[in-house]
Amino acid sequence: MPRVSDIRQVVRATRFIALLTLGSRVVGLAREMMFAHYFSAGPILSAFRIAFMVPNLSRRLFGEGALSSSLIPVLTDVLHREGEAPARRLAGSILLLMTAGLTALTIVAEAGLWIAVHWMDEPALELTALLLPYMVLICATAVAGGVLNVRHHFASPAAAPVVMNVAMILGTWLGARMFQLSGRPLIYAVCAATLLSGVVQAWWQFAALRKVGFMPIFAWDGRSEPVRRVFRMMGPMILGLSTVQISSLADYLVAYVAVTNAAGERVGPAVLGYAQYLYQLPLGVFGIALATAVFPLLSARAAEGDTRGVIDVLTRGVRLSLFIGLPSAAGMIVIAVPMVRVLFERGEFGPADTQRVAGAVVYYALGIAAYCTQHVVVRTFYALKDSATPMRIAAAAVALNLLLNIVLVRTPMQERGIALATAISSTVQVLWLMRRLRERLPELRWRPVFSALSRMAAATGLMLVALLMLPAAGGVGRLAAGRRWVELVMLLLIGLASYAVAAWLLRIDELGMITGRSRPAESIPPSSDAHQRAPVETIAK
């Protein structure tokens, strides 16, 4: 029978990671508010967004993405079959090889960037050169965090980004208030603070590894079979697991070239950065947390040959993703303008900036459910040792996103067209992945998921009615007495309460699972013992 204990473990771990990540996101939101106050949605911040995308994309690839995701199933397998010492040696080898490779890459890239900066005054190139060493530090941090996840230690990896956000806030505030910096000199202070945070984050993860008794054994062991397996899986995973991040980089580059304000300044990446942070709140708090909690269990069930265990964890993960993703998307569309106004409209950030950012938020929000679901579905392929299928589908999705970017950005939609392109391509990708996964796992049935989805859509519809009708009927504006933040909080509470009540009335299991007040139902009907323990590798062929 499917293991109910697995589902409970996923939910417990997801709640824990989500709470830690929520703390990080709140601090990150404070960072964005600080940026809005001092940089607005202007050209200097646009250049910084482009520059920071390089190490940030590397973090996504090697943290939530390719290297950690290829390391976790192999490390789990070595730990189960050979014990701790070989597993620690594998982790140390991967860390050493990765750090050496990224350091060499950084040295070569720095030389090229500074030559380019000498010949042209391009802020994006200069800031990229300043931030590039952060790539090595944050990738080491992320891989160490993946090793900690294998030991079911989630606190340090989930909380580590708080260090970066606090450093950026302090760098901005101290630079502006104490040293009276502004514009480009102030963004230099932010870059220096970011580099310092990378050192602290790396130290923190290795201190946690020592504390749990799983300090990597560093060895130049590149020819060992486990190390080679990790890197063989990693290549295809780079596209398969990081489509949202790669698409975000494409969004920024297209926006940097094609989106300007009335003064002709390049403001596209600055606008998209604020919008992406807001729409990624549900993804960052819940979607990544769920995928992080699910992946070690998927890998363990696959290593044991427990196909039905894999399917049960997968289907529950998808249902939990949709349960959070659908209302998050609908609510964010309704409250986009008041949310942006309350959070960012102060200092250098004006009403015109609010309208541009809110417009992008609305179109990005259309894909929130797909963004959340994608991480669970892709990790299931990786647990099955199949990284080629997600890679091929991701390559097509990236190409589709780039094509739509080029077409839609030239319309009056501008940055909103870029956001819409991302939502469309991500939805196409996740539907395609789900179809292929059904072909790879014949026992998998999506019918229970779609049945639950219809009830979730109904609950989301009732929430929308409450959000659109109750504020006017209840006089939210009068109760808020002109205080915009009070109005926003009341809208959020109305949305949460109405969705929870609707989910309870419609008997949606995921509500009880998240609150811990009900036993998770089994999503897969029982089958014969012969199919129940069929090897994953056999079914996946």
C-alpha positions in Angstrom: 0.0 0.0 0.0 1.2 3.6 -0.5 2.9 4.9 2.5 0.8 7.4 4.4 3.8 8.1 6.5 5.6 9.4 3.4 2.8 12.0 2.8 2.8 13.1 6.4 6.6 13.5 6.2 6.3 15.6 3.1 3.7 17.8 4.6 5.6 18.3 7.9 8.8 19.0 6.0 7.1 21.3 3.6 5.4 23.3 6.4 8.8 23.6 8.2 10.7 24.7 5.1 7.9 27.0 4.0 8.0 28.8 7.4 11.7 29.3 7.2 11.5 30.4 3.6 8.7 32.7 4.5 11.0 34.4 6.9 13.6 34.7 4.2 11.0 36.1 1.8 9.8 38.7 4.2 13.4 39.9 4.6 13.7 39.8 0.8 10.6 41.9 0.5 12.2 44.5 2.8 15.2 44.5 0.5 12.9 45.2 -2.5 11.2 48.0 -0.6 14.6 49.5 0.2 15.6 49.3 -3.5 12.3 50.9 -4.5 12.9 53.8 -2.1 16.4 54.6 -3.3 16.6 53.3 -6.9 12.9 53.3 -8.1 12.5 51.4 -11.3 15.4 53.1 -12.9 18.3 52.3 -15.2 20.9 51.7 -12.4 18.7 49.0 -10.8 18.0 47.5 -14.2 21.8 47.1 -14.7 22.1 45.5 -11.2 19.3 43.1 -12.0 21.1 41.9 -15.1 24.4 41.6 -13.2 22.9 39.7 -10.3 21.1 37.2 -12.6 24.4 35.5 -13.5 25.3 34.3 -9.9 21.7 34.0 -9.0 21.0 31.7 -12.0 24.1 29.7 -11.0 22.6 29.3 -7.5 19.3 28.1 -9.0 21.1 25.6 -11.2 23.4 24.2 -8.5 21.1 24.8 -5.5 17.4 24.1 -6.3 18.6 22.8 -9.7 20.9 20.7 -11.6 23.9 19.7 -9.4 22.1 19.3 -6.1 19.2 17.4 -7.9 21.6 15.0 -9.6 23.7 14.6 -6.4 20.7 13.9 -4.0 19.6 10.5 -5.6 23.1 9.3 -6.2 24.2 10.3 -2.6 21.1 8.7 -1.2 21.9 5.5 -3.1 25.5 5.5 -1.9 24.5 6.2 1.6 22.0 3.3 1.6 24.3 0.8 -0.1 27.8 1.7 1.1 27.4 3.7 4.3 28.5 7.2 5.5 32.2 7.3 4.7 31.8 6.7 0.9 28.8 9.1 0.9 30.9 11.8 2.6 33.7 11.2 0.1 31.2 11.6 -2.8 29.9 14.9 -1.4 33.5 16.2 -0.9 34.5 15.2 -4.4 31.5 17.0 -6.0 32.1 20.1 -3.9 35.8 20.2 -4.7 35.4 19.6 -8.5 32.5 22.2 -8.7 34.4 24.9 -6.8 37.6 24.4 -8.9 35.6 24.5 -12.2 33.6 27.6 -11.2 36.8 29.4 -10.0 38.5 28.8 -13.3 35.4 29.9 -15.2 35.2 33.1 -13.0 38.8 34.0 -13.7 38.4 33.7 -17.4 35.1 35.6 -17.4 36.5 38.4 -15.2 39.3 39.0 -17.6 36.9 39.3 -20.5 34.4 41.5 -18.6 37.0 44.0 -17.5 38.4 44.3 -21.0 34.9 45.1 -22.2 34.3 47.6 -19.4 37.5 49.4 -20.4 36.1 50.0 -23.9 32.5 50.8 -23.1 30.7 52.5 -20.2 28.0 49.9 -19.7 26.9 49.6 -16.0 25.5 46.1 -16.5 28.9 44.7 -17.6 30.8 46.5 -14.7 28.4 45.2 -12.1 28.5 41.7 -13.5 32.3 41.8 -13.1 32.0 42.9 -9.5 29.4 40.2 -8.6 30.9 37.3 -10.5 32.9 35.9 -7.5 29.7 35.5 -5.6 28.8 32.7 -8.0 31.5 30.4 -6.5 30.5 31.1 -2.9 26.8 30.7 -3.4 27.1 27.5 -5.5 29.2 25.9 -2.7 26.6 27.0 -0.2 23.8 25.5 -2.3 25.5 22.1 -2.9 26.3 21.9 0.8 22.6 22.6 1.5 21.6 19.7 -0.8 23.8 17.4 1.2 22.1 18.6 4.4 18.7 17.9 2.8 19.8 14.2 2.3 20.4 14.1 6.0 16.8 15.5 6.4 18.3 18.8 7.8 16.4 21.6 6.2 16.8 24.6 8.5 20.2 26.0 7.6 19.7 25.7 3.8 16.2 27.3 3.9 17.3 30.1 6.2 20.7 30.9 4.6 19.2 33.4 2.0 18.3 35.7 5.0 22.0 36.5 5.3 22.1 37.8 1.7 18.9 39.8 2.0 20.0 41.4 5.3 23.4 42.2 3.8 21.8 44.0 0.8 19.5 45.9 3.1 22.4 47.1 5.3 24.5 47.9 2.3 21.8 50.1 0.8 20.8 51.8 4.1 24.3 52.4 5.4 25.5 53.6 2.0 22.6 56.0 1.6 22.3 57.3 5.2 25.8 57.2 6.6 27.9 57.9 3.5 25.3 59.9 1.5 25.7 57.7 -1.6 23.3 57.6 -4.5 23.1 56.1 -8.0 26.0 54.1 -9.1 28.2 54.6 -6.0 25.3 53.3 -3.9 24.9 50.2 -6.0 28.6 49.5 -5.5 28.0 49.3 -1.8 25.2 46.8 -2.4 27.6 44.7 -4.5 30.2 44.7 -1.7 27.6 43.6 0.9 26.4 40.8 -1.4 30.0 39.4 -1.7 30.4 39.5 2.1 27.1 37.6 2.5 28.4 34.9 0.2 31.3 34.2 2.6 29.0 34.0 5.6 26.5 31.7 3.9 29.2 29.2 2.9 30.6 29.2 6.4 27.1 28.6 7.8 26.3 25.5 5.7 29.7 23.8 6.4 29.2 24.5 10.1 25.8 22.8 9.9 27.4 19.8 8.1 30.0 19.5 10.9 27.2 19.7 13.5 25.2 16.9 12.0 28.3 14.7 11.7 28.4 14.6 7.9 31.3 16.8 7.0 32.4 16.0 3.4 35.7 14.2 2.8 37.4 16.4 0.2 39.1 14.3 -2.4 39.9 14.8 -6.1 37.9 11.7 -7.1 36.6 12.7 -10.5 36.9 9.2 -12.1 34.8 7.3 -9.5 31.5 5.9 -10.8 29.2 7.8 -8.4 30.9 11.2 -9.3 30.6 10.4 -13.0 26.9 9.5 -12.5 26.2 12.8 -10.8 27.8 14.8 -13.7 26.1 12.7 -16.4 22.7 13.4 -14.8 23.6 17.1 -14.3 23.9 18.2 -17.9 20.4 17.5 -19.0 19.0 18.7 -15.7 20.4 22.2 -16.3 17.5 23.0 -18.7 15.0 20.6 -17.2 14.9 22.0 -13.7 15.7 25.6 -14.3 13.4 26.7 -17.0 11.8 29.4 -14.9 15.2 30.9 -14.1 16.5 30.6 -17.6 13.3 32.2 -18.9 13.7 35.0 -16.3 17.2 35.7 -17.7 15.8 35.8 -21.2 13.0 38.1 -19.9 15.6 40.5 -18.4 17.8 40.6 -21.5 14.9 41.3 -23.9 13.5 43.9 -21.5 16.9 45.6 -21.1 17.1 46.0 -24.9 13.5 46.7 -25.7 11.7 48.3 -22.7 12.3 52.0 -21.9 10.4 54.8 -20.0 9.3 58.1 -21.4 12.8 59.5 -20.9 14.3 56.6 -23.0 16.0 55.0 -20.0 16.3 51.2 -19.8 13.8 50.3 -17.0 12.6 46.9 -18.2 14.6 44.6 -15.8 13.9 46.9 -12.8 10.1 46.7 -13.4 10.3 42.9 -14.0 12.4 42.4 -10.9 9.8 43.8 -8.6 7.0 41.9 -10.4 8.9 38.6 -10.4 9.6 38.9 -6.7 5.9 39.3 -5.9 4.6 36.5 -8.1 7.4 34.2 -6.9 6.4 34.6 -3.3 4.0 31.5 -3.4 6.6 29.6 -5.5 9.5 30.5 -3.2 7.6 29.9 0.0 5.6 26.8 -0.9 6.6 25.5 -4.3 10.3 25.2 -3.7 9.7 24.0 -0.1 7.4 21.2 -1.3 9.8 20.1 -4.0 12.7 20.2 -1.6 10.7 18.0 0.9 9.4 15.6 -1.8 12.7 14.9 -3.7 14.6 12.9 -1.1 11.4 10.7 -0.6 11.0 10.2 -4.3 14.6 9.2 -4.6 14.4 6.8 -1.7 11.2 5.2 -3.0 12.7 4.9 -6.5 15.9 3.3 -5.0 13.8 0.8 -3.2 11.8 -0.1 -6.4 8.6 1.1 -4.8 6.7 2.4 -7.8 3.4 2.9 -6.0 5.3 4.9 -3.3 6.7 7.2 -6.0 3.3 7.7 -7.6 1.6 8.4 -4.3 4.2 11.0 -3.3 4.1 12.6 -6.8 0.3 12.9 -7.0 0.0 14.3 -3.5 2.8 16.8 -4.3 1.0 17.9 -7.5 -2.3 18.3 -5.6 -0.7 20.4 -2.9 1.0 22.5 -5.5 -2.3 23.2 -7.2 -4.1 23.8 -3.9 -1.7 26.7 -3.2 -1.0 27.8 -6.8 -4.6 28.4 -8.0 -5.8 30.8 -5.2 -2.4 32.5 -5.1 -2.7 33.4 -8.8 -6.3 34.6 -8.6 -5.7 36.6 -5.4 -2.6 38.2 -6.8 -4.4 39.4 -9.9 -7.1 41.0 -7.9 -4.8 42.8 -5.4 -1.9 43.6 -7.7 -2.3 47.4 -7.7 -2.9 47.9 -4.0 -0.2 45.4 -3.2 2.5 47.2 -5.2 1.3 50.6 -4.0 1.5 49.7 -0.3 4.9 47.9 -0.6 6.8 50.1 -3.0 5.3 53.5 -3.6 7.5 55.8 -1.6 10.8 57.7 -2.0 11.9 57.5 -5.7 9.1 55.0 -6.6 6.1 56.9 -8.0 2.5 56.1 -9.2 3.6 55.5 -12.7 6.1 52.8 -11.5 3.2 51.2 -9.5 1.1 50.8 -12.7 3.9 49.3 -14.6 4.9 46.8 -12.0 1.3 45.8 -11.1 0.6 45.2 -14.8 3.5 42.7 -15.0 2.4 41.0 -11.8 -1.0 40.3 -13.3 0.4 38.5 -16.3 3.1 36.6 -14.4 0.5 35.4 -11.9 -1.4 33.5 -14.7 1.4 30.9 -14.5 1.8 30.5 -10.7 0.1 27.0 -10.5 2.3 25.8 -13.4 5.5 27.2 -11.8 4.7 25.4 -8.5 3.7 22.1 -10.1 6.7 22.0 -12.5 9.2 21.5 -9.7 7.5 18.4 -8.3 6.9 16.8 -11.7 10.5 17.4 -13.0 12.0 16.0 -9.8 10.0 12.8 -10.3 11.7 12.3 -13.7 15.0 12.7 -11.9 14.1 10.3 -9.2 13.5 7.8 -12.0 17.0 8.5 -13.4 15.5 10.2 -16.5 17.0 13.6 -17.1 16.7 13.6 -20.9 13.0 14.0 -21.2 12.7 17.1 -19.0 15.7 18.6 -20.8 14.1 18.2 -24.3 10.8 19.6 -23.1 12.5 22.5 -21.3 14.6 23.4 -24.4 11.3 23.7 -26.3 9.7 25.8 -23.5 12.7 28.2 -23.4 12.6 28.6 -27.2 8.8 29.2 -27.0 9.3 31.8 -24.3 12.0 33.6 -26.2 9.8 33.7 -29.4 6.8 35.0 -27.4 9.0 37.6 -25.7 10.2 39.0 -29.0 6.7 39.1 -30.4 4.8 40.4 -27.4 7.4 43.0 -26.2 6.9 44.9 -29.5 3.2 45.4 -28.8 1.9 48.1 -26.5 2.1 45.5 -23.7 5.9 45.9 -23.4 7.0 44.3 -20.1 3.5 42.9 -19.6 4.0 40.9 -22.9 7.2 39.4 -21.5 5.3 38.3 -18.3 2.5 36.8 -20.4 5.1 34.9 -22.5 6.6 33.3 -19.4 3.2 32.2 -18.1 2.2 30.6 -21.4 5.5 28.8 -21.9 5.5 27.5 -18.3 2.0 26.1 -18.6 2.7 24.4 -21.9 5.8 22.9 -20.4 4.2 21.4 -17.2 1.2 19.9 -19.2 3.7 18.3 -21.6 5.7 16.9 -18.7 2.7 15.4 -17.1 1.6 13.7 -20.3 5.1 12.2 -20.7 5.2 11.1 -17.1 1.9 9.2 -17.6 3.5 7.4 -20.5 6.6 6.4 -18.4 4.5 5.2 -15.4 1.5 3.2 -16.7 0.0 2.9 -13.2 -0.1 6.6 -12.8 -3.6 8.1 -13.0 -4.2 11.8 -13.2 -7.9 11.4 -12.7 -7.8 11.9 -8.9 -5.7 15.1 -9.5 -8.1 16.5 -12.0 -11.1 15.7 -9.8 -9.4 17.5 -6.9 -8.5 20.4 -9.3 -12.2 21.0 -10.2 -13.0 21.4 -6.5 -10.0 23.7 -6.0 -11.1 25.8 -9.0 -14.6 26.1 -7.5 -13.1 27.1 -4.2 -10.9 29.7 -6.0 -14.0 31.0 -7.7 -15.8 31.5 -4.4 -12.7 33.3 -3.1 -12.8 35.7 -6.0 -16.5 36.4 -5.4 -15.6 37.3 -1.8 -12.7 39.4 -2.8 -14.7 41.4 -5.4 -18.0 41.7 -3.4 -17.2 41.8 0.3 -14.9 44.8 0.3 -17.5 47.0 -1.2 -20.4 45.6 0.9 -18.4 45.7 4.1 -17.0 49.2 3.6 -13.3 48.1 3.7 -12.3 51.6 2.6 -14.1 53.2 5.5 -12.6 50.7 8.0 -9.1 51.4 6.6 -9.7 55.1 7.0 -7.3 55.9 4.2 -4.5 53.6 5.4 -3.6 51.6 2.4 -1.8 48.9 4.3 -4.8 48.2 6.5 -6.9 47.8 3.3 -4.4 45.4 1.8 -4.3 43.3 5.0 -8.1 43.1 5.1 -8.1 42.0 1.5 -5.6 39.3 2.2 -7.5 38.1 5.2 -10.8 38.0 3.2 -9.1 35.9 0.5 -7.5 33.4 2.9 -10.6 33.0 5.0 -13.0 32.6 2.1 -10.7 30.1 0.4 -10.3 28.1 3.6 -14.1 28.0 4.2 -14.8 27.1 0.5 -12.2 24.3 0.7 -13.7 23.0 3.9 -17.2 23.0 2.4 -16.0 21.2 -0.7 -14.1 18.7 1.4 -10.7 19.3 -0.2 -8.3 17.0 1.6 -5.3 19.2 1.1 -6.7 21.8 3.5 -6.6 19.3 6.4 -3.2 18.1 5.3 -1.7 21.6 5.5 -3.3 22.5 8.8 -2.5 19.1 10.3 -6.1 18.4 11.2 -6.9 15.4 9.0 -5.4 12.2 7.8 -4.2 12.3 4.2 -6.4 10.1 2.0 -4.7 7.7 -0.3 -4.8 9.0 -3.8 -4.2 5.7 -5.6 -6.6 2.8 -5.5 -5.1 -0.5 -4.3 -3.8 -2.9 -6.9 -2.3 -6.4 -6.9 1.0 -7.1 -5.1 2.6 -7.9 -8.4 2.1 -4.4 -9.6 2.5 -2.8 -6.2 6.2 -3.5 -5.9 7.1 -3.5 -9.6 10.6 -2.1 -10.0 10.6 1.6 -11.0 13.3 1.0 -13.6 11.2 -1.6 -15.4 8.1 0.5 -15.5 10.1 3.6 -16.6 11.4 1.9 -19.7 
